[in-house]
Amino acid sequence: MKQQIDWRCSKCNHHECEIGKFAATSGGIFTKLFNVQNKKFSTISCKRCQFTEIYKTTTSKLANIFDFLSGT
């Protein structure tokens, strides 16, 4: 099922977009040493011009522990 959102690109005013997610590490030694990706983001990319907006999402401590143990 495709997710429908009411969105317009701020660069070209196009209305079709793709939604994605990615994770990144913070600058701590623990996160670098064990490759813990404790920062999560959602993205919205315009299908016409590829302009991408990035939004920080919140994660729980339990989700971070599960991600660490599962290697994701």
Backbone as a chain_set.jsonl record, in Angstrom:
{"seq": "MKQQIDWRCSKCNHHECEIGKFAATSGGIFTKLFNVQNKKFSTISCKRCQFTEIYKTTTSKLANIFDFLSGT", "coords": {"N": [[0.842, -1.177, 0.0], [0.651, 2.141, -0.908], [1.795, 5.087, 0.624], [-0.008, 8.02, 1.046], [0.5, 11.449, 0.913], [-0.048, 14.931, 1.479], [1.832, 16.969, -0.204], [4.183, 19.35, -1.421], [6.932, 20.147, -3.463], [9.432, 22.314, -2.356], [11.175, 23.505, -4.065], [10.535, 23.094, -6.871], [7.79, 22.895, -6.949], [6.471, 20.54, -7.557], [4.308, 17.686, -7.054], [4.638, 14.933, -6.617], [6.305, 12.473, -4.694], [8.93, 10.584, -3.053], [9.26, 8.563, -0.211], [11.619, 7.925, 2.291], [14.027, 6.305, 4.512], [16.819, 6.56, 6.76], [19.736, 5.715, 8.718], [22.209, 6.939, 10.999], [25.422, 7.37, 12.602], [26.351, 8.919, 15.712], [28.834, 11.222, 17.016], [30.253, 9.859, 19.022], [32.734, 7.736, 20.655], [31.984, 5.097, 21.309], [29.808, 4.613, 19.561], [31.11, 4.794, 17.105], [33.04, 2.766, 17.33], [31.523, 0.39, 17.604], [29.814, 0.628, 15.477], [27.2, 1.674, 15.871], [24.149, 2.809, 14.94], [22.61, 5.32, 15.971], [21.093, 7.518, 15.363], [18.23, 8.422, 13.681], [16.509, 9.062, 10.62], [13.968, 10.452, 8.5], [13.152, 10.791, 5.058], [12.007, 12.898, 2.394], [11.718, 12.945, -0.981], [11.626, 14.754, -3.973], [10.112, 13.639, -6.94], [10.549, 14.802, -9.384], [12.686, 16.856, -9.41], [14.472, 15.825, -7.596], [15.116, 17.044, -5.18], [15.655, 16.831, -1.713], [14.208, 16.568, 1.458], [15.097, 16.333, 4.863], [14.227, 14.797, 7.875], [14.573, 14.554, 11.324], [13.979, 11.727, 13.333], [12.506, 10.321, 16.278], [13.814, 7.885, 18.538], [13.414, 5.071, 20.661], [15.09, 4.002, 23.694], [15.015, 1.262, 23.983], [14.608, 0.407, 21.345], [17.053, 1.236, 20.243], [18.799, -0.482, 21.603], [17.918, -2.977, 20.651], [18.51, -2.643, 17.912], [21.317, -2.497, 18.101], [21.92, -5.082, 19.083], [20.957, -6.658, 17.019], [22.468, -5.873, 14.936], [21.767, -3.909, 13.082]], "CA": [[0.0, 0.0, 0.0], [1.421, 3.372, -0.985], [1.417, 6.122, 1.568], [-0.385, 9.268, 0.395], [0.657, 12.647, 1.727], [-0.262, 16.197, 0.785], [3.172, 17.548, -0.172], [4.663, 20.08, -2.599], [8.361, 20.431, -3.418], [9.691, 23.735, -2.136], [12.039, 24.001, -5.149], [9.89, 23.104, -8.194], [6.344, 22.841, -6.725], [5.926, 19.253, -8.003], [3.562, 17.063, -5.95], [4.953, 13.522, -6.412], [7.511, 12.316, -3.887], [9.286, 9.277, -2.508], [9.566, 8.633, 1.217], [12.658, 6.972, 2.661], [14.582, 6.36, 5.871], [18.211, 6.142, 6.914], [20.277, 5.835, 10.069], [23.596, 7.405, 11.036], [26.02, 7.349, 13.938], [26.753, 10.213, 16.276], [30.278, 11.347, 17.078], [30.869, 9.204, 20.172], [33.674, 6.642, 20.412], [31.241, 3.842, 21.373], [29.032, 4.438, 18.337], [32.044, 4.55, 16.008], [33.698, 1.486, 17.543], [30.588, -0.71, 17.384], [28.969, 0.987, 14.342], [25.834, 1.824, 16.352], [23.484, 3.894, 14.225], [21.622, 5.753, 16.944], [20.345, 8.667, 14.85], [17.364, 7.959, 12.59], [15.952, 10.156, 9.845], [13.045, 10.193, 7.409], [13.405, 11.678, 3.932], [10.996, 13.089, 1.359], [12.427, 13.373, -2.185], [10.801, 15.118, -5.123], [10.342, 12.748, -8.078], [10.944, 15.575, -10.559], [14.005, 17.499, -9.321], [15.253, 15.057, -6.628], [15.365, 17.784, -3.939], [15.318, 15.963, -0.584], [14.076, 17.13, 2.801], [15.469, 15.334, 5.868], [13.605, 15.041, 9.166], [15.057, 13.697, 12.397], [12.918, 11.012, 14.032], [12.883, 9.913, 17.631], [13.912, 6.446, 18.782], [13.437, 4.715, 22.079], [16.307, 3.313, 24.128], [14.816, -0.157, 23.705], [14.843, 0.218, 19.904], [18.494, 1.355, 20.033], [19.422, -1.719, 22.097], [17.57, -4.027, 19.691], [19.317, -2.393, 16.712], [22.688, -2.867, 18.422], [22.024, -6.537, 19.198], [20.672, -7.295, 15.737], [23.463, -5.435, 13.963], [21.198, -3.004, 12.076]], "C": [[0.887, 1.239, 0.0], [0.877, 4.396, -0.004], [1.134, 7.412, 0.8], [-0.199, 10.417, 1.366], [0.4, 13.861, 0.857], [1.046, 16.97, 0.878], [3.452, 18.258, -1.484], [6.142, 20.369, -2.413], [8.573, 21.933, -3.271], [10.57, 24.343, -3.224], [11.289, 24.129, -6.478], [8.369, 23.007, -8.141], [5.68, 21.557, -7.251], [5.279, 18.559, -6.811], [3.872, 15.59, -5.722], [6.281, 13.383, -5.674], [7.732, 10.863, -3.524], [9.687, 9.471, -1.053], [10.593, 7.561, 1.535], [13.105, 7.151, 4.095], [16.06, 6.035, 5.804], [18.644, 6.367, 8.349], [21.737, 6.246, 9.972], [24.107, 7.315, 12.461], [26.285, 8.767, 14.406], [28.275, 10.204, 16.429], [30.97, 10.631, 18.22], [31.766, 8.036, 19.802], [32.965, 5.29, 20.411], [30.49, 3.585, 20.07], [29.928, 4.181, 17.139], [32.665, 3.163, 16.115], [32.79, 0.308, 17.195], [29.622, -0.465, 16.228], [27.494, 1.043, 14.744], [25.22, 3.038, 15.672], [22.319, 4.382, 15.078], [20.875, 7.019, 16.544], [19.536, 8.192, 13.652], [16.684, 9.157, 11.942], [14.952, 9.639, 8.821], [13.334, 11.204, 6.308], [12.174, 11.75, 3.028], [11.727, 13.673, 0.161], [11.445, 13.639, -3.312], [11.136, 14.183, -6.29], [10.794, 13.505, -9.316], [12.382, 16.078, -10.445], [14.954, 16.824, -8.336], [15.651, 15.847, -5.38], [14.86, 16.94, -2.781], [15.288, 16.744, 0.714], [14.368, 16.01, 3.789], [14.872, 15.745, 7.216], [14.144, 14.048, 10.185], [13.86, 13.038, 13.079], [13.419, 10.594, 15.406], [12.929, 8.391, 17.708], [13.933, 6.207, 20.28], [14.757, 4.032, 22.416], [16.208, 1.822, 23.836], [15.069, -0.454, 22.221], [16.333, 0.308, 19.587], [19.226, 0.091, 20.485], [19.148, -2.864, 21.132], [18.391, -3.874, 18.407], [20.775, -2.806, 16.926], [22.853, -4.377, 18.435], [21.793, -7.244, 17.865], [21.641, -6.865, 14.64], [22.922, -4.537, 12.868], [21.455, -1.571, 12.413]], "O": [[1.783, 1.357, 0.835], [-0.333, 4.546, 0.169], [1.955, 7.845, -0.009], [-0.677, 10.37, 2.499], [0.605, 13.823, -0.356], [1.345, 17.562, 1.916], [3.006, 17.813, -2.542], [6.566, 20.787, -1.336], [7.959, 22.726, -3.985], [10.699, 25.564, -3.302], [11.391, 25.16, -7.144], [7.719, 23.034, -9.186], [4.457, 21.501, -7.374], [5.66, 18.817, -5.669], [3.419, 15.029, -4.724], [7.253, 14.074, -5.979], [6.843, 10.024, -3.667], [10.373, 10.434, -0.713], [10.456, 6.418, 1.101], [12.626, 8.036, 4.805], [16.508, 5.322, 4.906], [18.009, 7.107, 9.1], [22.417, 5.942, 8.992], [23.33, 7.198, 13.408], [26.424, 9.691, 13.604], [28.928, 9.252, 16.002], [32.182, 10.781, 18.377], [31.582, 7.414, 18.755], [33.299, 4.422, 19.605], [30.528, 2.477, 19.535], [29.553, 3.426, 16.242], [32.801, 2.461, 15.113], [33.229, -0.656, 16.567], [28.706, -1.258, 16.014], [26.637, 0.516, 14.035], [25.713, 4.157, 15.811], [21.188, 3.92, 14.929], [20.089, 7.537, 17.336], [20.091, 7.623, 12.712], [16.329, 10.13, 12.608], [15.079, 8.516, 8.334], [13.716, 12.34, 6.588], [11.407, 10.794, 2.917], [12.294, 14.762, 0.25], [10.543, 12.841, -3.568], [12.308, 13.961, -6.593], [11.372, 12.901, -10.219], [13.214, 15.761, -11.295], [16.12, 17.206, -8.247], [16.456, 15.357, -4.588], [13.761, 16.39, -2.849], [16.218, 17.486, 1.033], [13.944, 14.872, 3.587], [14.998, 16.894, 7.639], [14.168, 12.842, 9.936], [12.858, 13.692, 13.367], [14.624, 10.527, 15.646], [12.174, 7.7, 17.024], [14.409, 7.036, 21.056], [15.456, 3.542, 21.529], [17.202, 1.189, 23.482], [15.684, -1.467, 21.891], [16.834, -0.451, 18.757], [20.164, -0.355, 19.824], [20.052, -3.642, 20.825], [18.908, -4.857, 17.877], [21.394, -3.393, 16.039], [23.81, -4.904, 17.868], [22.366, -8.304, 17.612], [21.636, -7.427, 13.545], [23.552, -4.408, 11.819], [21.044, -0.678, 11.671]]}, "num_chains": 1, "name": "protein.A"}
